[in-house]
Amino acid sequence: MSARRTARVSESGSAQQKRAQWSTQAYKVDELLSQFSLPQIVKCQPLSILVKRDSSSMPVNLGQPILLFESRAVRKLLARNVVLDPLTGRFTENDDTVTIPNDYEGSFLRLRSRTSKDHTTHKTIESLANIKAFLNLSKMAAYRMVNPHNGVGEYPRLDYLPGNVFAVDTLLTGSAKLKQDGKFLVHKNSSSKDMKILKCRDDKDNPIIMPLSQSGEFVEIIPNDLNGSNRLSVNSAELVEKQTFPIVVRYIRGPFKPRLKSFTGLFTLLDSFEENTIVGCVLDKNGYTFMELPVCSPLTFHLALNFTELQGHPMVKNALRLCDTNGHNFARDLKFKFKFAQRTEQPETPDKPPDEADDPGESPSARNSIKGFGVTSTYIYI
């Protein structure tokens, strides 16, 4: 689950002098947007929220006032987080859903895999000799070329966990052997045997070599043919506009590292969709938390009728300043999609959350209803 994005603040003693006067009417998000100009302060109508069985609590306190700052409409990528299963040592998708806006200032690599269960992989280093780059799906060893002299030297062993990226340089042939101390000796003498070696660079640009006979599981990284540059990296706008889904991608850079508890850098992109949302932050004296609400959310809110007066409140002033400074960056960032259920007013509703088969993460819409349980599924972005 994503970590909170907060800014700590202090509140003066005069903070309690102004209090919000809440409307008696409750508004849905789309009604707020159509009837009032932003920014506004709202408070979620008291409701009973059901979270998934494996979730301990809401990541934000929806009982606190929320500053709704700006609205936006943008196309996004819907993705599943891919993690390493500690029992099998293989990559698999978990329940974490993320969205990536098309104006996200980050880059990705596309793998020649449609899902994490795609087994059309390379099994030996030799099969990688004619491609530009690859990612290892299993643990592997390589040997770092430290101060080589005409390709000759003793190279220390490096072990790589699954998920590393390697750029292929060239194919070498030479006399080599593996020493007892684990170093790889490339030499020209009668005690060494001729061996074909693949020279690569890891993601830290270290030059390394690997014997072609080495086995494992590897997947090709597809060159960027979406914009004609033939580079390896692609951005989210190119993926939204031209990519066919599903496909597995590897995160390589961005303004902020994705805030997920388990993060390997791999995502399965499921689809692209357009969504209208409102960006805001929760007002709390212990810290502000940015969040994003879908306009189609079924949540309802009471409106602070005296917003003009509240703008002088220290907490509101700080929140407005924070949104002015960082709100745009948050809106364009990769976000975690937290899914939960709102109980509807049905007396026969059982006290249990929806099954995973009804998980709203399978759809970019918040309008799914979980029939028979007396709840409506929804989500927020954090």
Secondary structure, 3 states (H helix, E strand, C coil): CCCCCEECCCCCHHHHHCCCCEEEEEEEHHHHHHHCCCCEEEEECCCCEEECCCCCCCCCCCCCCEEEEEEEEEEEEEEEEEEECCCCCCEEEEEEEEEEECCCCCEEEEECCCCCCCCCCEEECHHHCCCCEEEECCCEEEEECCCCECCEEEECEEEECCCCEEEEEEEEEEEEEECCCCCEEECCCCCCEEEEEEEEEECCCCEEEEECCCEEEEEEEECCCCCCCCCCEEEHHHHHHHCCCCEEEEEEECCCCCCCCCCCCEEEEEEEEEEEEEEEEECCCCCEEEEEEECCCCCEEEEECCHHHHCCCHHHHHHHHHHHHHHHHHHCCCEEEEEEEEECCCCCCCCCCCCHHHCHHHCCCCCCEECCCCEEEEEEEC
